[in-house]
């Protein structure tokens, strides 16, 4: 149960180190449950003393001790357990034995200090005569720290051992090993239903062994003094003497006497200077459950009064005592004060949890609901919501007894949560429209807030023109309200709207945000505006401006208490790192962000998509599908439009790579419709090249042309660098596919030139991955035009490739152009490798080999790869271990599935792998 104390081991080993070593007596002090008996068992197994007799003396037990004349006949280790249980006669016998210790012997004596008849004297009140050469040492066992509790919990609970569980175990048991082990045994019985929450630990109850111990000590206190122990159980935490006396109802003198008796009987312990309670916090519940109901209610009533005098007042605890006492008005008042205090100090989740639990209680009076519900909504919108908040608010807004202004405010906050924090855009939009209408006549400030929310363009459905209409209404309502924070809120949303479609005035709007405001409400809205601007700048391709916007926005959000804004800024940072090629550790950062926001997965949607994009580039296509679909946490159709378009582009790319062209075309049409209906054309940038390719390869060139035309017209003169580069890429894709479909190799150099324009645009941003992809496409076009006879080099997403096309340039020009394209491909392969894009690097190298076929036979000195993987086997094995099927590998490397199968078999034979999964480890 515990590890041997190092000092105890060394102390006893010293007695047997040399023939003339003096005897050693070690006293081991430890409260109940700290593992004294277990320590003695480990000391009995000391490897340094193989020839020393072990003699056990169990105090207070019949036959549990050796005869006195048997003890020191030879070198021995005497292990004395629970000396606090010994009566006076046994103590006299033990003292005689210890006084007779000879060199070469040692004794270890354990005891509970709280149960000694004479405090500080384990061998009784009579002084002992110690031999001259005897070394007397003392050791004190300590509770487990959190790391030791974690190891014990992990052994029992496995994957259910969360940090939350470990913290709760340490807090409730005080780290006492016996209590930890017994409580873990109770939790183990709840598996597999145990999910790893602190609430489950709290609900587990009190282990029987601990309950018996604490109740035996409590009822050893006289009935006149027992109320003080009951008071400690009701307060359930360290308390001052006067607080315990006040809750117990005893007077000052009887209360002081009762505290002394409780300490003497070990029913209570001194937990700190002037603070008293139970040595094991969990024990309070066992005592509290034995207090008669009417008495317990009186104790709770007095506890509420006593705690109300603390500074600062622990309002949540005060409320809990009022409720336990049956004082519901006092309970609700205290809950309101607790929530306000938590909100004011930025502890929004604490306020949310308390208010949710309170409002979910049946029978809450309408007046109290009207006060508490808006407080819940405000905290939920500002902080990080729990799922229950939406359910609670949805029920409350149906209450006909609520004042219209209160109901409108709640509906507003419900709409914001549905949209911003849960991704239920369509539902949230409808709720916000109703809220705007309800509030127009009664609360102009809140009406402006609802209208401002409808300005936000990220949601699927409403068009850009609809959002512009709401902006006009919101600005007018904010001006009518005269509220500076509301004006800032509208301005923040105006920034997001203007930046989204690259309005030339957008950057001027950013400069108007009141970032120096001393009003926390204005500062929170300004922080949101800056983070909105940063997010839009990422989608537009202004990556160099993002750092400053995010830094200022996050600092302002932290200072003004806006955790939702902080988290959304973290998502923007992940997108920026993806596009700018900062991939080292990016997958881990995405996964950590998803874990940190597990109770609010929509907030992590950026992280899900970035992690999926990484998986595509790395060839881990099974994982890519899972991440791009948000791992089933919510429907991808509810993603913000730019993020949904990005995810759709990646899925289309995967579908094309698997030769499922018809499915890819259907996906492209559906995704394009969403972007076209929104009308924010810069957001088509991550979808357009793949959608155009899917439709062109499916033979629907009319729709592909229409996509490119609509994209170009929608952008107009907008300053949107990423979209401009994507438009060039899309035009190149269309040109290449038409040249191939029509058998016109002479058009491929023009397509290559358009690809290079796109690559140059991406390089200027910078976006190294997109630059490498488009450069690869340019080289592919050149090599395809250069091919004469046989099969042409493969299309990026269609490795089977079209039929070879005759070249139209002169042989010399062809050779120079082809050499340049090969150099470009080699550079691309290296860039992909540097980024970690395994699939792309392998594909580029495979295309290079089509121009550099292997010679027949084996030249002298060339390795045969008889006992190591050939380059081709290594590539196939790498893709196989990433999860690609034989067909997908064949498509990527221009091989037949049969050849892929042979390469995998060879790789497994050479590495000794037993399966594809094992192959990944051996590689």
Helices and strands as residue ranges (DSSP letters): H 6-15, E 24-29, H 36-44, E 53-58, G 68-70, E 76-81, G 83-85, H 88-99, E 106-111, G 113-115, E 135-140, H 146-157, G 158-160, H 163-173, H 177-188, H 198-203, H 208-218, H 226-235, H 241-248, H 252-264, E 269-272, E 275-277, H 283-288, H 293-307, H 315-324, H 328-344, H 348-359, H 366-382, H 387-396, H 404-416, I 417-421, H 425-439, H 444-453, H 464-481, H 484-500, H 506-511, H 520-540, H 543-560, H 563-579, H 586-596, G 598-604, H 605-618, H 621-628, G 630-632, G 636-638, H 641-657, H 661-678, G 681-684, H 685-697, H 701-715, H 721-741, G 745-747, H 748-765, H 768-786, H 811-835, H 838-851, H 871-882, H 886-893, H 897-911, H 916-922
